[in-house]
């Protein structure tokens, strides 16, 4: 499975390792579902670290910023 998924896994680690290092040191202070279908969600850690996850198949605009499908 490593050979088939290596690009996906290494890209994931490049993007998420820095975020995880910060997030695990802080309490989750807020969580919200942003879309009616519950596929766009926002998590906040501490006072200034947040992530918006778009699990849908459509673009989602949050506070003027476009979040692409499958994008975090």
C-alpha positions as CSV (number, residue, x, y, z in Angstrom):
1,X,0.0,0.0,0.0
2,X,2.9,2.4,0.7
3,X,3.9,2.4,-3.0
4,X,0.4,3.2,-4.2
5,X,-0.2,5.9,-1.5
6,X,3.3,7.4,-0.9
7,X,2.6,10.7,-2.7
8,X,-0.7,11.2,-0.9
9,X,0.9,10.3,2.5
10,X,4.0,12.5,2.1
11,X,1.9,15.4,0.9
12,X,-0.4,15.0,3.9
13,X,2.6,15.0,6.3
14,X,4.0,18.2,4.7
15,X,0.8,20.0,5.1
16,X,-0.4,18.7,8.5
17,X,2.7,18.1,10.6
18,X,3.2,21.8,11.3
19,X,-0.5,22.3,12.1
20,X,-0.5,19.2,14.4
21,X,2.6,20.4,16.3
22,X,0.7,23.6,17.2
23,X,-2.8,22.1,17.7
24,X,-1.8,19.4,20.1
25,X,-0.3,22.0,22.5
26,X,-3.6,23.8,22.7
27,X,-7.1,23.1,23.9
28,X,-9.9,22.9,21.2
29,X,-11.8,26.1,22.0
30,X,-14.5,25.9,19.4
31,X,-16.1,23.6,16.8
32,X,-18.8,24.5,14.4
33,X,-20.6,23.0,11.5
34,X,-20.7,25.6,8.7
35,X,-22.9,24.0,6.1
36,X,-26.4,22.6,6.3
37,X,-25.2,19.2,5.0
38,X,-22.6,19.2,7.8
39,X,-19.7,18.6,5.3
40,X,-17.9,21.9,6.0
41,X,-16.6,22.3,9.6
42,X,-14.5,24.6,11.6
43,X,-12.3,23.8,14.5
44,X,-10.4,26.4,16.6
45,X,-7.5,25.7,19.0
46,X,-6.5,28.2,21.5
47,X,-7.1,31.8,20.6
48,X,-5.6,32.0,17.1
49,X,-5.3,28.6,15.4
50,X,-8.2,27.4,13.2
51,X,-8.9,25.0,10.4
52,X,-11.8,24.8,8.0
53,X,-12.4,21.4,6.5
54,X,-14.5,21.0,3.3
55,X,-15.5,17.4,2.9
56,X,-18.1,18.3,0.3
57,X,-17.8,18.2,-3.5
58,X,-18.4,21.9,-4.0
59,X,-16.6,25.2,-3.2
60,X,-17.5,26.8,0.0
61,X,-17.0,30.5,0.9
62,X,-16.3,31.4,4.5
63,X,-15.6,35.0,5.5
64,X,-14.7,35.9,1.9
65,X,-12.3,33.0,1.5
66,X,-13.0,30.1,-0.9
67,X,-12.4,26.6,0.5
68,X,-12.2,24.1,-2.3
69,X,-13.6,20.6,-2.0
70,X,-11.4,18.2,-0.1
71,X,-9.3,21.1,1.0
72,X,-8.4,22.0,4.6
